[in-house]
Amino acid sequence: MGFDSLWHWGLLLLIVLLVFGTRKIGNVGADLGNAVRGFKQAMRDDGEGAAAPEQLRADPPASADGAGDRAGCGTRAAK
């Protein structure tokens, strides 16, 4: 017995409305809109304040010669 019937969805909606009430559900929509607007504003503010992007660097190899465990990995012998 799944939720594929229209009657199941209607009953579920009725129970949600009885538990939470219409006012609280309406406030959820307004709060979600304010959160999205705040997120967009923060993203715009982040982009304007950045002067130069941070430079990322890789870690040095584990061994001095760089061979390590991958000595023959991905290389072919010259003929």
Helices and strands as residue ranges (DSSP letters): H 6-20, H 22-49
